[in-house]
């Protein structure tokens, strides 16, 4: 679709292997640096796409968002990252991680650019059974109009997340005040099942990954161990050598959750929690047009800081996962810098297929609070 509009594809970007990670340190190739602060992570899994745009290598890039892998690196790299409604953009050609959660979306340095890219890629695709025809179009044309009268809720649980950086919370609240000054009506709201989102996600996503990645057996495609003596050894050695530690961890977790005797206790229970989270959003959107919260509870952390503690790495997506479980659109917009000069991202969430309202509010925030260029990009120009 992009090539049809004369887009120039200049290369592939780095990511966590099979999109499993929050820092791009689980890459099969090398870790990606954050252009704002070398030695710090760019976020993940789509960290290479975010870093490329932040550093000025390209005006636009694509990423995949399964639990926050567009929005979280966008926040850490000080750019715009949009996760569309599940099904709005075709997943044909995407290597499946968790099929009920995965979604493709744009990175950009400006909200208008993200809207322009979405105008091109939001289309029904007969090759993706989850693809839906867009209920609205003209995302660039819909940017104007401001936020006067727009009802924006602040989910209490998102501002009380354990381990949240005070500077991140302060920066997001300051950005919310800018929206309020522009005419938005802001008040608190509760999403009571938010605390269970990470637990539910890390049962559902690995279970789907376990099923999806079973096809990487060294025969049809993927890494293949050439010297295996027989078929059984080929499977074992190809997957043993071809998968990294984090991918193996999630496959084992997912296989366990789907195994006899545990399916109902874990996977089915997680799906019931997912329904409760979806209902929380449905209830909230009866009273509000959008929700606003931090994208990430912390700014970019140092490389290696969380590698030996998978749980702390998983918690990096604690504020982005609920939208994936509910299939809702979300966007991260730069909303300030910490005292150390690290970017802070504000996340806006909307009802399904309400990308126009989402982008309009993001554009209004961007207009009210212009964000500086990444220092690495400024040096280049």
JOJOZI-V227523 format. One record per residue. RES is the residue in one letter. SS is DSSP state (A for helix, B for strand, O for the rest). PSI is psi in radians with two decimals (NA if undefined). D_CENTER is the distance of its C-alpha to the mean C-alpha in Angstrom with 1 decimal. Layout:
RES|SS|PSI|D_CENTER, RES|SS|PSI|D_CENTER
//
This chain:
X|O|-0.69|21.7, X|O|-0.73|20.9, X|A|-0.59|24.0, X|A|-0.47|26.1, X|A|0.31|25.4, X|O|0.41|26.6, X|O|2.54|23.3, X|O|2.03|24.0, X|O|2.03|21.8, X|O|-0.17|22.5, X|O|3.13|20.8, X|O|2.66|18.1, X|O|2.78|15.6, X|O|2.72|15.1, X|O|2.89|12.4, X|O|2.46|12.7, X|A|2.24|15.1, X|A|0.47|14.0, X|A|0.40|10.3, X|O|1.62|11.5, X|O|2.93|10.9, X|O|0.31|9.3, X|O|-0.09|11.9, X|O|0.29|12.9, X|O|-0.16|16.1, X|O|0.31|16.2, X|O|2.63|16.7, X|O|-0.17|19.9, X|O|-1.05|21.1, X|O|2.76|20.6, X|O|2.57|18.2, X|O|2.44|16.8, X|B|2.66|18.1, X|O|2.12|16.6, X|O|-0.46|18.8, X|O|-0.51|19.3, X|O|1.51|20.7, X|O|2.43|21.8, X|O|-0.14|21.8, X|B|2.70|18.5, X|B|2.68|15.2, X|O|0.03|12.7, X|O|3.14|9.7, X|O|3.04|8.0, X|O|-0.37|7.9, X|O|0.79|8.0, X|A|-0.60|10.2, X|A|-0.69|13.1, X|A|-0.72|11.8, X|A|-0.77|10.9, X|A|-0.66|14.3, X|A|-0.71|16.2, X|A|-0.77|15.5, X|A|-0.67|16.2, X|O|-0.11|19.3, X|O|0.25|20.6, X|O|-0.52|20.7, X|O|2.60|19.4, X|O|-0.39|18.7, X|B|2.68|15.8, X|B|2.92|13.5, X|B|2.59|11.3, X|B|3.05|8.2, X|B|2.49|6.8, X|O|1.85|3.8, X|O|-0.63|6.1, X|O|0.27|5.4, X|O|0.20|2.4, X|O|0.01|3.0, X|O|-0.88|3.4, X|A|-0.74|4.1, X|A|-0.85|5.6, X|A|-0.53|7.5, X|A|-0.75|8.4, X|A|-0.77|9.9, X|A|-0.39|11.6, X|A|0.08|12.9, X|O|0.65|14.1, X|O|-3.11|12.9, X|B|2.34|11.3, X|B|2.18|7.8, X|B|2.15|7.9, X|B|1.94|6.3, X|O|2.94|9.9, X|O|2.47|11.8, X|O|2.15|12.1, X|O|-0.22|14.9, X|O|-0.60|15.1, X|B|2.34|14.2, X|O|2.48|16.0, X|O|0.19|14.7, X|O|2.20|18.1, X|O|-0.30|18.1, X|O|2.30|14.8, X|O|2.09|15.8, X|O|2.25|15.0, X|O|-1.26|13.2, X|O|1.79|13.0, X|O|-0.48|14.4, X|O|0.00|14.1, X|O|-0.54|10.3, X|O|2.47|9.2, X|O|2.47|8.5, X|B|2.50|9.2, X|B|3.01|8.7, X|B|2.64|10.4, X|B|2.54|10.5, X|B|2.95|13.9, X|O|-0.21|16.2, X|O|2.57|17.3, X|A|-0.69|16.2, X|A|-0.66|19.0, X|A|-0.71|17.8, X|A|-0.71|14.4, X|A|-0.68|16.7, X|A|-0.72|19.1, X|A|-0.70|16.8, X|A|-0.61|15.5, X|A|-0.53|19.3, X|A|-0.72|19.8, X|A|-0.17|17.2, X|B|1.65|17.2, X|O|2.52|20.1, X|O|2.40|21.4, X|O|2.05|21.9, X|O|-0.25|24.6, X|O|-0.06|23.2, X|O|1.92|20.2, X|O|-0.31|21.7, X|O|-0.09|18.6, X|O|2.40|18.6, X|O|2.61|20.0, X|O|2.37|22.0, X|O|2.31|20.5, X|O|-0.22|22.4, X|O|2.78|22.3, X|O|-3.05|22.3, X|O|0.91|23.2, X|O|-0.60|20.0, X|O|-0.78|21.7, X|A|-0.46|24.9, X|A|0.06|23.2, X|A|-0.55|22.0, X|O|2.81|25.4, X|O|-0.32|26.9, X|O|-2.94|25.3, X|O|0.24|24.4, X|O|2.17|27.9, X|O|-0.13|28.2, X|O|2.28|24.5, X|B|2.03|24.0, X|B|2.17|21.1, X|B|2.52|20.6, X|B|1.82|19.5, X|B|2.05|18.5, X|A|-0.71|20.8, X|A|-0.52|18.9, X|A|-0.43|15.9, X|A|-0.03|18.6, X|O|0.31|20.4, X|O|2.33|17.8, X|O|2.37|19.8, X|O|0.16|19.7, X|O|2.42|18.2, X|O|2.21|19.5, X|A|-0.61|22.2, X|A|-0.60|21.6, X|A|-0.83|17.9, X|A|-0.73|19.2, X|A|-0.73|22.1, X|A|-0.69|20.2, X|A|-0.74|18.0, X|A|-0.61|21.2, X|A|-0.70|23.0, X|A|-0.66|20.5, X|A|-0.68|20.9, X|A|-0.58|24.6, X|A|-0.69|24.4, X|A|-0.68|23.0, X|A|-0.72|25.8, X|A|-0.48|28.3, X|O|-0.02|27.3, X|O|-0.06|28.3, X|O|2.62|25.4, X|B|2.01|26.6, X|B|2.34|24.6, X|B|2.91|25.2, X|B|2.72|23.8, X|B|2.74|22.6, X|O|2.37|22.1, X|O|1.47|19.5, X|O|-0.40|21.7, X|O|0.21|19.8, X|A|-0.68|16.7, X|A|-0.33|18.2, X|A|-0.03|18.2, X|A|-0.80|14.5, X|A|-0.75|13.8, X|A|-0.78|17.1, X|A|-0.75|16.6, X|A|-0.76|13.2, X|A|0.19|14.9, X|A|-0.77|17.7, X|A|-0.88|16.2, X|A|-0.85|13.7, X|A|-0.60|16.4, X|A|-0.77|19.0, X|A|-0.63|17.4, X|A|-0.71|16.8, X|A|-0.74|20.4, X|A|-0.83|21.6, X|A|-0.71|19.6, X|A|-0.01|20.5, X|A|-0.41|24.1, X|A|-0.26|24.8, X|O|1.42|24.3, X|O|0.11|27.9, X|O|0.02|29.4, X|O|-1.00|31.4, X|O|-0.76|29.5, X|O|3.03|26.8, X|O|-3.11|24.9, X|O|2.43|26.7, X|O|2.22|30.3, X|O|1.93|32.8, X|O|-0.42|36.0, X|O|0.29|38.6, X|O|2.38|37.9, X|O|-0.41|41.3, X|O|3.09|40.3, X|A|-0.75|37.5, X|A|-0.75|36.5, X|A|-0.61|36.3, X|A|-0.82|34.3, X|A|-0.90|31.6, X|A|-0.82|31.6, X|A|-0.61|31.9, X|A|-0.79|29.4, X|A|-0.57|26.7, X|A|-0.74|28.0, X|A|-0.48|27.9, X|A|-0.32|25.1, X|O|2.43|22.3, X|O|3.06|21.2, X|A|-0.74|21.5, X|A|-0.68|18.0, X|A|-0.77|18.0, X|A|-0.72|21.5, X|A|-0.79|20.6, X|A|-0.63|18.0, X|A|-0.76|20.4, X|A|-0.71|23.2, X|A|-0.78|21.5, X|A|-0.68|20.6, X|A|-0.71|24.1, X|A|-0.77|25.6, X|A|-0.44|23.8, X|A|-0.09|25.1, X|O|2.79|28.5, X|O|2.31|31.7, X|O|-0.29|32.4, X|O|-0.24|28.8, X|A|-0.91|27.0, X|A|-0.66|28.1, X|A|-0.53|27.8, X|A|-1.14|24.2, X|A|-0.85|22.2, X|A|-0.68|24.1, X|A|-0.68|23.9, X|A|-0.66|20.1, X|A|-0.55|20.0, X|A|-0.67|22.4, X|A|-0.68|20.3, X|A|-0.72|17.4, X|A|-0.70|20.0, X|A|-0.69|20.9, X|A|-0.72|17.4, X|A|-0.70|17.4, X|A|-0.60|20.9, X|A|-0.81|20.0, X|A|-0.74|17.8, X|A|-0.74|20.6, X|A|-0.75|23.1, X|A|-0.70|21.3, X|O|-0.01|21.0, X|O|-0.47|24.7, X|O|-0.28|25.3, X|O|2.64|22.5, X|O|-0.63|21.0, X|B|2.85|17.7, X|B|2.56|16.3, X|B|2.43|15.5, X|B|2.99|14.3, X|B|2.61|13.0, X|O|-0.85|9.3, X|O|2.47|10.3, X|O|-0.28|13.8, X|O|2.74|15.0, X|O|-3.07|15.1, X|O|2.24|14.9, X|O|2.90|17.1, X|B|2.58|19.7, X|O|2.37|19.5, X|O|-0.22|20.9, X|O|-0.61|20.7, X|O|0.07|18.7, X|O|-0.60|19.4, X|O|0.04|22.3, X|O|1.46|20.7, X|A|-0.61|18.0, X|A|-0.75|17.8, X|A|-0.56|17.1, X|A|-0.75|14.3, X|A|-0.60|12.8, X|A|-0.17|13.3, X|A|-0.38|11.0, X|A|0.28|8.2, X|O|-0.50|11.0, X|O|-0.16|10.0, X|O|-0.45|6.6, X|A|-0.74|8.0, X|A|-0.65|10.7, X|A|-0.62|9.2, X|A|-0.73|8.3, X|A|-0.57|11.8, X|A|-0.12|13.3, X|O|0.43|11.9, X|O|2.75|11.5, X|O|2.59|10.1, X|B|2.65|8.5, X|B|2.46|8.8, X|B|2.26|9.0, X|B|2.37|12.6, X|B|2.37|14.7, X|B|0.45|17.2, X|B|3.13|19.5, X|B|2.60|20.3, X|O|3.05|21.5, X|O|-0.36|25.1, X|O|0.11|24.2, X|O|0.37|22.5, X|O|2.43|18.9, X|B|2.61|16.3, X|B|2.40|15.1, X|B|2.38|12.3, X|B|2.32|13.0, X|B|2.28|10.6, X|B|2.37|12.4, X|B|2.57|12.1, X|B|2.87|14.7, X|O|2.85|16.6, X|O|2.33|15.9, X|O|0.42|16.8, X|O|0.72|17.4, X|A|-0.52|15.4, X|A|-0.84|18.7, X|A|-0.68|19.0, X|A|-0.86|15.4, X|A|-0.61|16.1, X|A|-0.76|19.7, X|A|-0.70|18.8, X|A|-0.70|16.3, X|A|-0.69|19.2, X|A|-0.71|21.7, X|A|-0.77|20.0, X|A|-0.68|19.7, X|A|-0.63|23.4, X|A|-0.50|24.5, X|O|1.35|22.9, X|O|2.47|22.8, X|O|2.44|20.7, X|O|2.75|22.5, X|O|2.68|21.9, X|O|2.36|20.7, X|A|-0.67|24.0, X|A|-0.68|23.6, X|A|-0.71|23.3, X|A|-0.66|26.2, X|A|-0.67|28.4, X|A|-0.64|27.9, X|O|NA|29.1
//
